Structures are given as structure tokens and as C-alpha cells.
């Protein structure tokens, strides 16, 4: 992805890394989303324990809170899910959940948070919901060399099927020799007798 910058202030270094990641993924963000990612990364480096939270429990707790406590809990859940989805997608397999789980939970947290805020803040959290997958790809480009990142077809399928992610659909088509992925929810599992 380029050289890691070792001069200047931490904030400037994060901006440079985010900019390089945007270029390598072709997901160019506006200034507001770029700033959100930078400050998220700065917060995360000061609170690395946020990666070990039980996010579903924190999400439910946040929904029951009011005021600043609600804001804090739900934002932390959304941000932790974004960190998981972008920087540590392989962690989902260790936690026995799909990577789409973090996308869905993070989007739900941002949506719940935005629903009770001012119009301006609501718009910001709505944009985080809408661009969650793109933001996670930008974060992923910071950590991974795009040429060496292993592709998990099941994760790509879930992101396409469950969330309508177009880039995951394209990845599935490219890796399946231009076949068109199809999901049949009512097909069921074949018994050994049906397979013969």
C-alpha cells in the first residue's frame, strides 16, 4: 500500500494512511467520513481493550441507557464493530461468528444512536450505516497488502447476500470463473439418498 509515514504528528500520520488506503481500494471518502476514521483510530490506539468487548451485550445495554451513556455505549459498539470488520476480520472466525455479524451489529448500533440525535448528528450516523462496508474496506487496506489478503468466499457471499454489497458479488463472480452466485433459501439440505 505504500510507505508508512514516520514523521509528523499522529493525527497527520493517520490521515496519510487513510488517504493511501482510500487510493488502494478506490473508496474515496469525503472529509467528514475520513475524519471519523482518523479519530476512531486515534481513540482505538488509546483503548485497545475495546476489541475484546462482548458487543451484543454492550449493544443491548446501550439500547436501555439514556442520554450520554446511551450515546457512549452505542458509539463504542459501532466503532468496535467497524474496527473488527476492517482491521480484524479473521477474528470473527475465532469468535465463531461471520464477518457480516460485525457489519450488521455495527450498523444497528449507529442506526439506533442516530435515531435519537439532532438532525445533523442523525445524518452523520446514517452515513456511517450506509458506508459501513466501504469504511471497513478502507481500514482493511491499512492492515493488509491487497495482493496477499486471503479471500474468504463465505464472507463474500454473506456480505453480498445479506447486505447487498456489490464488491463482494464481483469478488464471488471473479473467483467462481464468472458464475453468477445464487441463493436458494428453501432448497434445504440434501440427504445422502437425494445426492445419489
matplotlib code that plots the C-alpha trace (Angstrom):
import matplotlib.pyplot as plt

x = [0.0, 2.9, 5.3, 4.3, 4.9, 7.1, 7.3, 4.8, 2.0, 0.0, -3.2, -1.4, 0.0, -3.4, -4.8, -1.9, -2.6, -6.4, -5.7, -3.3, -5.9, -8.6, -6.5, -5.7, -9.3, -10.9, -13.2, -12.7, -14.3, -15.4, -13.7, -16.3, -16.0, -12.2, -12.1, -14.4, -12.0, -8.9, -10.4, -11.7, -8.2, -6.8, -9.3, -8.7, -5.0, -5.7, -8.3, -7.2, -9.3, -12.4, -11.6, -12.3, -15.8, -18.9, -20.5, -24.0, -24.3, -23.0, -25.4, -28.4, -27.1, -26.7, -30.3, -31.5, -29.5, -30.4, -28.5, -24.7, -24.4, -26.6, -24.5, -21.2, -22.3, -23.8, -20.9, -18.4, -20.3, -20.5, -16.8, -15.7, -17.6, -16.0, -12.6, -13.4, -14.8, -11.9, -8.8, -9.5, -12.0, -10.3, -11.2, -14.8, -13.9, -12.2, -15.3, -17.4, -19.4, -19.5, -17.7, -21.2, -22.2, -19.9, -21.3, -24.9, -24.3, -22.2, -24.8, -27.6, -25.7, -25.0, -28.7, -30.0, -27.7, -28.6, -32.3, -32.3, -29.8, -30.1, -30.7, -27.0, -25.8, -28.6, -27.3, -23.7, -24.7, -27.0, -23.9, -21.9, -24.6, -24.7, -21.0, -20.0, -18.7, -16.7, -15.2, -14.3, -12.5, -10.5, -9.5, -8.6, -6.3, -4.3, -3.5, -3.3, -1.4, -4.3, -2.2, -1.7, -5.1, -6.7, -10.2, -12.9, -15.7, -18.2, -17.7, -18.0, -21.2, -22.7, -21.8, -23.4, -26.4, -27.2, -26.1, -26.2, -22.5, -21.7, -17.9, -18.4, -20.7, -17.9, -15.3, -17.6, -18.0, -14.3, -13.3, -16.0, -15.0, -17.7, -20.5, -23.4, -23.9, -27.5, -29.1, -32.0, -33.3, -35.9, -33.8, -32.9, -30.1, -29.9, -29.9, -27.4, -30.2, -31.1, -27.5, -27.3]
y = [0.0, 2.4, 3.6, 4.1, 7.7, 8.1, 11.9, 14.4, 14.1, 11.0, 12.6, 13.6, 10.0, 8.5, 10.9, 9.9, 6.2, 6.7, 8.6, 5.9, 3.2, 5.1, 5.2, 1.5, 0.5, 3.1, 4.1, 7.8, 9.3, 12.8, 14.9, 14.1, 10.3, 10.5, 12.5, 10.0, 7.1, 9.1, 9.9, 6.3, 5.0, 7.5, 6.5, 2.8, 3.2, 4.6, 1.9, -1.3, -3.3, -2.2, -5.1, -7.6, -6.4, -8.7, -6.5, -7.9, -7.5, -3.9, -3.2, -4.3, -2.4, 0.7, 0.5, 0.6, 3.6, 7.3, 10.4, 10.5, 6.9, 5.6, 7.7, 6.4, 2.7, 2.6, 4.6, 2.2, -0.8, 0.7, 1.7, -1.7, -3.5, -1.2, -2.0, -5.7, -5.7, -3.6, -4.4, -7.9, -9.7, -13.0, -12.5, -13.3, -16.9, -17.2, -15.8, -18.3, -15.6, -14.4, -11.2, -10.0, -10.2, -7.2, -5.3, -5.9, -5.2, -2.0, -0.7, -1.4, 0.5, 3.5, 3.5, 3.3, 6.0, 8.3, 7.9, 9.9, 12.7, 16.1, 16.2, 16.9, 14.0, 11.8, 12.5, 11.6, 8.2, 7.4, 7.9, 5.6, 3.0, 3.4, 3.4, 0.8, -1.8, 0.8, 2.2, -1.3, -1.9, 1.3, 0.2, -3.2, -1.7, -0.1, -3.5, -5.8, -5.8, -6.2, -8.7, -11.0, -10.8, -14.3, -14.3, -16.0, -16.8, -17.5, -13.9, -12.5, -14.5, -13.2, -9.6, -9.9, -11.9, -10.3, -6.8, -6.4, -5.5, -5.2, -5.5, -8.9, -10.0, -9.1, -11.0, -14.1, -13.9, -13.5, -16.3, -18.7, -18.3, -15.8, -17.9, -16.0, -16.6, -17.7, -18.2, -20.5, -20.3, -23.0, -25.6, -27.3, -29.7, -32.8, -36.2, -38.8, -40.6, -37.5, -37.0, -40.4]
z = [0.0, 0.2, 2.8, 6.4, 7.4, 10.4, 10.7, 11.9, 14.4, 15.0, 13.5, 10.3, 10.1, 10.4, 7.7, 5.4, 6.0, 5.4, 2.2, 0.9, 1.9, 0.0, -3.1, -2.9, -2.5, -4.8, -2.0, -1.7, 1.4, 2.0, 4.7, 7.3, 7.0, 6.6, 9.9, 11.6, 10.7, 11.8, 15.2, 15.6, 15.1, 17.5, 20.1, 19.5, 20.0, 23.4, 24.2, 22.6, 25.1, 23.2, 20.8, 23.5, 24.4, 24.2, 21.7, 21.6, 25.3, 25.1, 22.3, 24.3, 27.4, 25.2, 23.9, 27.5, 28.5, 28.2, 27.3, 27.2, 28.5, 25.6, 23.1, 24.5, 24.6, 21.1, 19.6, 21.2, 19.8, 16.3, 16.4, 17.8, 15.0, 12.4, 13.8, 13.8, 10.3, 8.9, 10.8, 12.3, 10.0, 10.8, 14.4, 13.6, 12.8, 16.2, 17.9, 15.9, 14.1, 10.5, 9.4, 8.3, 12.0, 12.8, 9.9, 10.9, 14.6, 13.9, 11.5, 14.0, 16.8, 14.6, 13.4, 17.0, 18.0, 15.2, 15.6, 18.9, 18.0, 16.4, 12.6, 11.9, 14.0, 12.7, 9.2, 10.2, 11.8, 8.8, 6.6, 8.8, 8.4, 4.6, 4.1, 6.8, 4.3, 2.4, 5.6, 6.7, 3.4, 3.8, 7.3, 5.9, 3.4, 6.2, 7.6, 4.5, 1.3, -1.2, -3.1, -0.2, 1.6, 1.6, 0.2, 2.2, -0.2, 2.6, 4.0, 0.5, 0.0, 3.2, 2.5, -0.9, 0.1, 3.5, 2.8, -1.0, -1.2, -4.9, -4.5, -2.7, -5.6, -8.1, -6.0, -6.0, -9.7, -10.4, -8.1, -9.4, -13.1, -13.9, -12.4, -11.0, -7.3, -6.4, -3.0, -2.6, 1.0, 0.6, -1.1, 2.2, 2.8, 0.6, 2.3, 1.2, -0.7, -2.6, -3.6, -5.3]

ax = plt.figure().add_subplot(projection="3d")
ax.plot(x, y, z, "-o")
ax.set_aspect("equal")
plt.show()
